[in-house]
Every structure is written in C-alpha cells, then in structure tokens.
Amino acid sequence: MSVVAASEIEAATTAACGQGVPAFILSTGVGSGRDAFFDAVRATLPLDPPLASNYSWDALADSMFGGLVLLDVDRVLVVWTDAAEMMAVAPEDADTAVSVLVQTVTDLAEPKYTQGRPVSVTVLIVTEPS
C-alpha cells in the first residue's frame, strides 16, 4: 500500500497493463462516505460472493478477497484515486476503508489462504485533493 500523487497514477497503470497486471481504478466520485466506498468497490472490483449491502466491512473484505483470488493471476493493481475526499469528509470511514484494503492485501499474500497461489496486490492511494 502506497500513498502517491495523482500525477503518478497514469504511469503506474500503464506500467501494470504493459506487464499484463490487471489494474482497477477505484473512484468514489461525488460521494465520499461509507456508501460511496462500498458502491465504488462494487462497481470496480471483482467480488465473490457478491456484496448485498453496505453494512459490513468484514463482508466487504471477504468479497474482495474472493473476487481477486478468483482472477487466477499473481499480481493486481488497485488505485483509489479520490481517497482525499473521503479522508476530509468521513475520516473514520476512510480509516476503516484503508484497513479493509490492508487486510485484503495481507490475506491475499498468504499461501495458506489462497490454496498455495498468493496474489500480490499493490494498492495506490491518492490522498491529495483532486
């Protein structure tokens, strides 16, 4: 997990795609709270099982893990382009969202959780206002 400037995103995604690494651009758009984050994840990332509500951060982590592990790749890039907005408006939700991303990345790196096929997930977070 890395905090980056918005100007670095294009180069990072281009490099990832050039190496065959799936890149997912997560944007909460106009909204900037829990619901916006859940909706952005639902619209952007592969999820398994599908996420039915916006109530459980644990369910979100489980769903992201399941969806990303099913991609059958060894590397993934996730870019959260507008984290700054959520950090400014809903800092507790933003902290929890970052924790969920960290948990998911950590779990996917563990062979014991991925049937011996860990997935290296790089998460880039833009924390400067857009």
C-alpha positions as CSV (number, residue, x, y, z in Angstrom):
1,M,0.0,0.0,0.0
2,S,1.5,3.3,-1.1
3,V,0.3,6.9,-1.0
4,V,1.0,8.6,-4.3
5,A,0.4,11.8,-6.1
6,A,-2.3,11.9,-8.7
7,S,0.3,12.7,-11.4
8,E,1.8,9.2,-10.8
9,I,-1.3,7.2,-11.5
10,E,-1.1,7.2,-15.3
11,A,2.4,5.9,-15.3
12,A,1.7,3.2,-12.7
13,T,-1.4,1.9,-14.5
14,T,0.4,2.0,-17.9
15,A,3.3,0.0,-16.5
16,A,1.0,-2.5,-14.9
17,C,-1.1,-3.1,-18.0
18,G,2.2,-3.4,-20.0
19,Q,3.2,-6.2,-17.8
20,G,-0.3,-7.9,-18.0
21,V,-1.2,-6.9,-14.5
22,P,-5.0,-6.2,-14.1
23,A,-5.5,-2.6,-12.9
24,F,-8.6,-1.5,-11.1
25,I,-9.3,2.2,-10.7
26,L,-11.5,2.8,-7.7
27,S,-13.3,6.1,-7.5
28,T,-15.9,7.1,-5.0
29,G,-16.9,10.0,-7.3
30,V,-19.1,12.7,-5.8
31,G,-19.9,10.7,-2.7
32,S,-17.3,10.4,0.0
33,G,-18.5,8.2,2.8
34,R,-19.1,4.5,3.6
35,D,-21.8,4.1,1.0
36,A,-19.8,5.7,-1.8
37,F,-16.8,3.5,-1.0
38,F,-18.9,0.3,-1.0
39,D,-20.6,1.4,-4.2
40,A,-17.2,2.1,-5.8
41,V,-15.8,-1.3,-4.8
42,R,-19.0,-3.0,-6.1
43,A,-18.7,-1.2,-9.4
44,T,-15.0,-1.7,-9.9
45,L,-13.6,-4.9,-8.3
46,P,-14.5,-8.5,-8.9
47,L,-16.4,-9.7,-5.9
48,D,-17.2,-13.2,-4.6
49,P,-19.6,-13.6,-3.1
50,P,-21.5,-10.6,-4.4
51,L,-21.8,-7.8,-1.9
52,A,-25.5,-7.4,-0.9
53,S,-25.3,-4.4,1.4
54,N,-23.1,-1.6,2.6
55,Y,-23.3,-2.6,6.3
56,S,-20.4,-5.0,7.0
57,W,-16.8,-4.1,6.4
58,D,-15.9,-7.7,7.1
59,A,-18.2,-8.8,4.3
60,L,-16.6,-6.3,2.0
61,A,-13.1,-7.7,2.8
62,D,-14.3,-11.3,2.3
63,S,-16.0,-10.4,-1.0
64,M,-12.9,-8.5,-2.3
65,F,-10.6,-11.4,-1.3
66,G,-12.9,-13.9,-3.0
67,G,-13.2,-11.9,-6.2
68,L,-9.5,-11.1,-6.5
69,V,-8.3,-14.6,-5.8
70,L,-10.6,-16.0,-8.5
71,L,-8.9,-13.8,-11.1
72,D,-6.2,-16.5,-11.3
73,V,-3.3,-14.0,-11.6
74,D,-0.3,-13.5,-9.4
75,R,-0.4,-9.7,-9.4
76,V,-3.1,-7.0,-9.3
77,L,-3.0,-3.2,-9.0
78,V,-5.8,-1.2,-7.3
79,V,-5.8,2.5,-7.4
80,W,-8.0,4.6,-5.2
81,T,-8.0,7.9,-7.0
82,D,-10.0,10.1,-4.6
83,A,-9.3,9.0,-1.1
84,A,-8.6,12.6,-0.1
85,E,-12.2,13.5,-0.4
86,M,-13.3,10.6,1.9
87,M,-10.5,11.4,4.3
88,A,-11.7,15.0,4.6
89,V,-15.4,14.3,4.9
90,A,-15.6,10.9,6.6
91,P,-12.2,10.3,8.2
92,E,-13.4,7.3,10.3
93,D,-14.8,5.6,7.2
94,A,-11.7,6.4,5.3
95,D,-9.5,4.8,8.0
96,T,-11.7,1.7,8.0
97,A,-11.6,1.5,4.2
98,V,-7.8,1.6,4.3
99,S,-7.8,-1.1,7.0
100,V,-10.0,-3.3,4.9
101,L,-7.7,-2.8,1.9
102,V,-4.7,-3.7,4.0
103,Q,-6.4,-6.8,5.4
104,T,-7.3,-7.9,1.9
105,V,-3.8,-7.4,0.6
106,T,-2.3,-9.2,3.5
107,D,-4.6,-12.2,3.3
108,L,-4.1,-12.5,-0.5
109,A,-0.4,-12.7,0.0
110,E,-0.7,-15.7,2.3
111,P,-0.4,-19.1,0.6
112,K,-2.4,-20.7,3.3
113,Y,-5.4,-18.6,2.5
114,T,-5.0,-18.8,-1.3
115,Q,-4.5,-22.6,-1.8
116,G,-0.8,-22.0,-2.4
117,R,-1.4,-19.4,-5.0
118,P,-0.8,-16.0,-3.4
119,V,-1.7,-12.8,-5.1
120,S,0.5,-9.7,-4.8
121,V,-1.8,-6.7,-4.7
122,T,-0.4,-3.2,-4.9
123,V,-2.8,-0.5,-3.7
124,L,-2.0,3.1,-4.6
125,I,-3.9,5.7,-2.7
126,V,-4.1,9.3,-3.8
127,T,-4.5,11.5,-0.7
128,E,-4.2,14.9,-2.3
129,P,-7.4,16.7,-3.2
130,S,-8.4,16.5,-6.9
